[in-house]
């Protein structure tokens, strides 16, 4: 595989010159402030406040990842630039990887502008944020965002147009976030138990309850097939693991469903890129 760092730099430069980075950065910061202004009580003196506040990114971050990554590969095909790039000592697979890396750097730069805002808001209202809480929260958030970005770039390597990428990813967003709990999860429950009611399978009072796996075991695994639920579990589970490692104690929460959730996020990151790369190597670019 042949890598060319100039391609990564060029793609980042193009995005910055298009003002996309600045617009998305400003929008994400505004969303953080707007969400806090709408409900200042969302941050209180309770433990894990930083983690709870990060959950507000659950529905925003996928949309940002889609906007950042949708044209990564398909735009090169539509403009014809892909043939010029492939005329250099470069493979199609390396092209997909490098453009994903470029979009990931842009994604992290946008996220890095919003995280300090969240941190300041939480510290001002609660007094402090623990190092382990910060690491667990930011690490989980980064993995969640990369999962959506990987899926988007993978689809971009397969699709014939930017509209197709956006259409596919918005359908995925709708099914995996907007409709996951009210519809998809109930269909899963109906298929297994004969009832669409999920109240007896899991409790939704506290987001952290997903981490503690209080409910039917099969459902806790199935529920985490949705990236948002996998993210929620990973946030609190990773914090528990870091705390146990630092104190020399043990993790009180079940490992199975939560490790499965981490695996789901990794799968959403890696598998679409692999499939997209495989498809892109075989597609006719003429």
JORA-V652750 format. One record per backbone hydrogen bond with DSSP energy under -1.0 kcal/mol. NH is the residue of the N-H (numbers start at 0). CO is the residue of the C=O. Records with the same first field share a line. If there is no record, write none. Layout:
BEGIN
NH: CO, CO
END
This chain:
BEGIN
6: 3
7: 3
8: 4
9: 5
10: 6
11: 7
12: 8
13: 9
14: 10
15: 11
16: 12
17: 13
18: 15
19: 14
22: 18
23: 19
24: 20
25: 21
26: 22
27: 23
28: 24
29: 25
30: 26
31: 27
32: 28
33: 29
34: 30
35: 31
36: 32
37: 33
38: 34
41: 38
42: 39
51: 47
52: 48
53: 49
55: 52
56: 53
57: 54
60: 56
63: 59
64: 60
65: 61
66: 62
67: 63
68: 64
69: 65
71: 68
74: 70
76: 72
77: 73
78: 74
79: 75
81: 75
84: 80
85: 81
87: 84
89: 87
94: 90
95: 91
96: 92
97: 93
98: 94
99: 95
100: 96
101: 97
102: 98
103: 99
104: 100
105: 101
106: 102
107: 103
108: 104
109: 105
110: 106
111: 107
114: 110
117: 113
118: 114
119: 115
120: 116
121: 117
122: 118
123: 119
124: 120
125: 121
126: 122
133: 129
134: 130
135: 131
136: 132
137: 133
138: 134
139: 135
140: 136
141: 137
142: 138
143: 139
144: 140
145: 141
146: 142
147: 143
148: 144
149: 145
150: 146
151: 147
152: 148
153: 149
154: 150
155: 151
156: 152
158: 154
164: 160
165: 161
166: 162
167: 163
168: 164
169: 165
170: 166
171: 167
172: 168
173: 169
174: 170
175: 171
176: 172
177: 172
178: 173
182: 178
183: 178
184: 179
186: 182
187: 183
188: 184
189: 185
190: 186
191: 187
192: 188
193: 189
200: 197
201: 197
208: 205
209: 206
211: 207
213: 208
214: 212
215: 200
219: 215
220: 216
221: 217
222: 218
224: 221
225: 222
229: 225
230: 226
231: 227
232: 228
233: 229
234: 230
235: 231
236: 232
237: 233
238: 234
239: 235
240: 236
241: 237
242: 238
243: 239
244: 240
245: 241
246: 242
247: 243
248: 243
258: 254
259: 255
260: 256
261: 257
262: 258
263: 259
264: 260
265: 261
266: 262
267: 263
268: 264
269: 265
270: 266
273: 269
274: 270
275: 271
276: 272
277: 273
278: 274
279: 275
280: 276
281: 278
282: 278
END
